[in-house]
Amino acid sequence: MVEQDGPERRGRLSRPLVLGAAVALVDREGLAALTMRRLAGELGVESMALYRYTPGKEALLDGLTEAFFAEVNERLRRTAGSAPPGPPQPAWRAELRRIAQAFATVAHAHPEILPLVATRPLTVPVARRPAPVLDLTEHILAVLGRAGFDDSTTLTIYRAFVAWNLGCLLVDKRQVVDNKTEPDPVLRLGLHLLPAAEYPRLRALVPRFADFDDEGEMLSGLDGLLDRMPRAPLDAFYGDGAS
């Protein structure tokens, strides 16, 4: 039974708690399950109690993005100073690789939220985006600035870095399942409904997405992408000034 929304109960709520419950609900049941009423039930309060922390469903979706980036930043803080696996690299490239790995780890933990991460910030002016989003962007730009890149090159590398990482992670590794109990991947994904004569390659290859190593391909491609970028004028200290 939902507890009454009294002063004592309201005192236990906070924005991080509300967003954490929203993330847990979406992880468990998907974005379609997220409503203000359902979230209030998860927290044991009346729906109106949530409007103090998020003014509605749209703001709550932005809050999921905020929570995602906050988790990425926290992971980066916890691993600051640790060298990422792989061959030795210039400091700025090693740090970009560390950021990419942290981002991928959080994306794998919250696959339902990743599409929001790619789209929701585009609906909000830069100055109004949540602090965790701005913090990660500032950190990436600072890493490139400390390496000695000029402003134009910094922005070129930043755009390429973000586009590559998001693109790899958004490849539909987790296909929408048509029948969860069906062991045959073609039947499980509903691909048997596609005419074999018209879509032979689609039917043959889509099941193999389940074995797609998106993080490995992302990091390998990132190295290749950065190989084509200008060499850094300076070699910054690894991890210095991390957000």
Secondary structure, DSSP 8 states (H G I E B T S, - for coil): ------HHHHHT--HHHHHHHHHHHHHHH-GGG--HHHHHHHHTS-GGGGGGT-SSHHHHHHHHHHHHHHHHHHHHHHTTT---SSS---HHHHHHHHHHHHHHHHHHH-TTTHHHHHHGGGGS-GGGS-HHHHHHHHHHHHHHHHTT--HHHHHHHHHHHHHHHHHHHHS--S---S-TT--SHHHHTTGGGS-TTT-HHHHHHGGGGGG--HHHHHHHHHHHHHHTS---SS---TTTT--
